[in-house]
Amino acid sequence: MNLQAATSPARPWLSGMREAIPLLGGYVPVAISFGLVATQAGFNAWEAVIISTLFYAGASQFLFVGMIAAGSPLWLVVAMTLLINLRHVVYAPNLAPWLTSSRWWGWLMHTLTDQVFALAHARLPQLPEAQRLGWFTGAALLAWAIWVGGTALGALAGGKLVARWALMGEILPFALPALFLVLVAPRFTSRRWSLALSVTIASSLLLTLLGLTNAAIPLAAICGMLCFQVVKFDTAMQGDHHE
Amino acid sequence: MSNALWIAVLAAALGTLLMRLIPLLWMQRRLKRLGDDAPEAMPQWLSLLGPLMVAAVFGVSLVPVTAGPLAWLATIIGMIATLAVWWRTRTLGWPVAAGIATYGVVVTLFG
């Protein structure tokens, strides 16, 4: 697998920011939508920005403000928010082998969203050890800043923006599936992996279409893992298990 | 916001941070205990789950913002364009740019 964009040894954080740019196409419209939804739910612009800054977890933020607006008990709101974010527990351990000994990594885990994980999981193993912290800091902080900035924009002027740039709001989010395709494609390295990945993609697509967006990611990944464990190809067993 | 609501915000934010942080600390301790052969020290189920979670995120993201025949057509053509450019360049940025451009052209032309 080689997604090698030229990484500047002197400025790995700049390379990280550059490689995180495709994430923004997905983040900006959703962040603007969140800012708008939060203000419509009764939060002011500052409160929406603080929620985006502290949570930094798209789906659960929408759920949080939606349940608050609906008058749900606070303990249930917190419990449901955490339940949706439960999938995040497997992200950091998958990156751990490539993280250096810096104490900053702990703080940077706040920025580990689905998208940042997907990008870092593909890129960190390819980077020299000395560049990893800088690269991740650049990529993750840019994505976080855009999320918070997008929320502020949505809270202050979301209605006007949505009305004026409706088509851009429809086109830009395509950056996310395009990016994920580029991250997933190199992992089709064997028939066994190809089948497991295909089952996962099809399952998550189907579950999302059925309205189970939040459960789709963990459930589909479990389907793919079961497929990987159960289906074994006679001729390709050797060397089939690799990243 | 009321005080109770602020506490709820802080509790949910702190819980989310801990769900991202504690597994890292656990894995780092495990790696330290098992030695430097890092990737092999990872439990097999966890090393499988990483790429599969990315694939699952991809599947979820495939559903267009505004679902409809045109959006699905644009998604399919956009995916083909993305894959074709990735196949030729093996880079990160160009395939994404080509995919967005193709998606935009299809939506604009047929919309």
Interface residues (C-beta under 8 A of the other chain):
Chain A: N2 L3 Q4 A5 R18 E19 I21 P22 G25 G26 P29 F43 E47 I50 I51 L54 F55 Y56 A57 S60 F64 I68 L74 V77 V78 T81 L82 N85 L86 R87 H88 V89 V90 Y91 A92 P93 N94 L95 A96 P97 W98 L99 W105 G106 M109 H110 L112 D114 Q115 F117 A118 H121 A122 L167 G169 E170 I171 L172 P173 F174 A175 L176 P177 A178 L179 F180 L181 V182 L183 V184 A185 R187 W193 A196 L197 T200 I201 A202 S203 S204 L205 T208 L209 T213 A216 I217 P218 A220 A221 G224 M225 F228 H241 E243
Chain B: M1 A4 L5 I7 A8 V9 L10 A11 A12 A13 G15 T16 L17 M19 R20 L21 I22 P23 L24 L25 W26 M27 Q28 L31 A38 P39 A41 M42 Q44 W45 L46 S47 L48 L49 G50 P51 L52 M53 V54 A55 A56 V57 F58 G59 V60 S61 L62 V63 P64 V65 T66 A71 A74 T75 G78 M79 T82 L83 W86 R90 T91 L92 G93 P95 V96 G99 I100 Y103 G104 V107 T108 G111
